[in-house]
Amino acid sequence: MEKDHQLTPFFTKLVEYAESGTISHDVPGHKLGQIPNELLDYAGPTMFKLDANAPRGLDNLNRPTGVIKEAAELMADAFGAEKAYFLTGGTTMGILAMIMSVCRAKEKIILPRNVHKSAINALILSGAVPVFVKPYIDHELGIANHMEYDEVEKAILENPDAKAVFVINPTYFGVASDLKRIVELAHDKEMMVLVDEAHGSHLPFSDQLPMSSMEAGADMSSCSLHKTVGSLTQSSILIAQGPNVDHLRLRSTINMIQSTSPSSLLLASLDVARKHIYFEGPKQIPVLIEMAKKARDQINQIPGLKAADDHYFENNESFDYDETKILVKVSDLGISGFDVYKELFDEHHIQLELAETHLVLAVLSIGTRQSDLDHLVQALAKVSEKYRAYHLPPLEARIRVNFPEAYTRPREAYHAPKKIVPLNQAVDEIAAESIMIYPPGIPIVIPGEIISQDILDDLEFYQRSGSVILSDTEGGYVKIIDKEYWEKWSEIYEDE
């Protein structure tokens, strides 16, 4: 039956409740906005009136039978999936749920080394064994990017007992792997395909974008509608299709990690964002792509700057590219992307998505205005003019993706006895924590891997550049497995 995408079942019911004048003797404690505070003064009482906690008629996210179920069915239809699950813990929650529901302890999963930290956490929670695929190294831009098909094929053929293949579609930088071929090969070898589509929620809504996960035939995907479609931050979905998906186990896993008090604001934002992208995406995404092309052309006229386009990525062995990303190499000016990132914010009131050594990244959506892009181009021109006057030599290309040796599974390392040591005493020790750069949240080392001097050199470099380092320990220290007690611990606790 054809779905009516004009409907917003959950949002409509939520507004009805907010306007009903119902007296609140339930949670939340603000009683629909009856406790004054600065946020209420600034945002207004409507936000608090909409922050209801599953009263009668608003359904239950952990066991939806009413308006949440109806909204999820519309979401699934919009994304070409058989089933959709609303998530209030971001795509992190979706990635945890996908991997945990598919992989048991000591079962293998094939995934790129530049995965988001949530995939590493899923390995710890599930007990799965990672089989890492080296991503494509772009030496010109100094980044690790997509997975090449041949590398994935090699990993699949060498690990026929793997349960699943995990793919990023697209990468943080907008590059897509040959997902359809990967799906076909994985399914032929009886492996599931799980997709991190955090930066690809908009893909199903224009044929000018890379192929979406469901169109490619993947089993499950987690999508951050808040990143590129327009829902509120932290709202995402998990979509699924096909006979390989065990929905009973998947629902049980989601309920295990999802709050029993989800935000109605987040759920409502998913409902209305789906409606808008369904009708407006096909019309507005092509316009956005043309705006982005024009901006890239203008940036490429600025001395010392280079905006990578689809032709660039085609020449660098990518399968497809999402043109709603603007990736600008700035290091020929003799400054790093971190420098430009800070200057654009401090001097020009422009917030970019991320910086790397050689580049900065802007993420666009159908909410991006032409004036926003004009301001970006003008600001970059001023940065170029300022730094060209200094006649700085270009930064040397520096890209090294470490492939640390795995000594044990992430889960076993996480649970093993630990001690904290200074970084300069950590060479050849086994990491008991993840250390990563955020954004994008890609790990330098994960639990169970051996810490090398190269890893410490990379960490020092990122610290000097002002990057945010995510780790359990304070700067200058790292958590490692305490080998003295580990053997005795292993005899007592059999980690499954």
C-alpha angles and dihedrals in degrees: 000000000000113000123232103230092185086078123092101185100179098039092047093051092045092054089047090055094045091054096042096087091231114171110238117227091153134072143315097077096221086075094224093311104324095127109077118225140146094269092055090048091052102037098031132235096283093077091055093045088056092049094089125153110228102293120177111304097021094087130221121275094211092053108016118191102149137031095348089053090049092048091048091051090054089048092052091049092049091052096043092247133132094227138012132197122201114228128197095185098066128246086306086075091048093051091048091050095047096050096039093050094049105035127057124194115302093009116128129243124186114222141151118267091234095064123141118266091254090069090054090050089051089056089054094048096044098037090229122157115238121225102194124210116205109241123227109278114221104201094182094059096027097234141119109234140162132355117257115228094235091056092050091046090052092052092048094049092046093048107040090161094062114122099210149000118229118208133184109222105212114358121236087269094053101257119137127206122221090276098170093055091045090052093049093050094044093049090047087057091045094250124135122233119225120188133207099209096166091133096034107064090117095053098093092059103066134037087213090072131073118281115280124235096253093047089052090053100250117162099226139004136182115214130193102216087177092063102054110359104051113254121132120285113276094027115118141147138228113215127191144179143174138043096288094072117095098207094184091058092040093053090046091052094048091050089051093060102026121091118255086218103054121180112261088204090061093047092048091049090055090051096052095038089057091053093049098047091045093059103025103033097075090051102038103036093067088051090049091050091054090048090051092049091052091049091050091050090052093047090051088059090059112095114248096016131100125188110201114226138185092278091055092053093044087057090050097059098261118147097216141346135219105228093198087082122082113205115185125190108213104165094096085075088064093251132099130245087249089061093050093045091056095042095050090053099041098041105025106027092239120141113203125195098240148333131223129183094274105021153028128223131216118193115208132195138175084277090067113107127211089241089057090057092044089055091049093051092047092049092050090050090055091049090051093049092049098050098038087064088064093056092218118180115249116265113258117249108263119177124145122160107196118218099199119201112256111227097176142351118290091240094053091048091049092055098038123104110277144195133190119236136172113270092245089062095049102081111125092007123124114254116236095185140042119253116195144161117243124238106056095020098224114154125242089193133001133202111288096028124114114248112233131190088251089060092051091047090053092048091051090050094053091046091053090049092057097248120157108253115206115205141127094247133062120260115292095028138079135195114239137175112272099230093190092068100025097084092050090046091051091055091055101037116048103200112211 
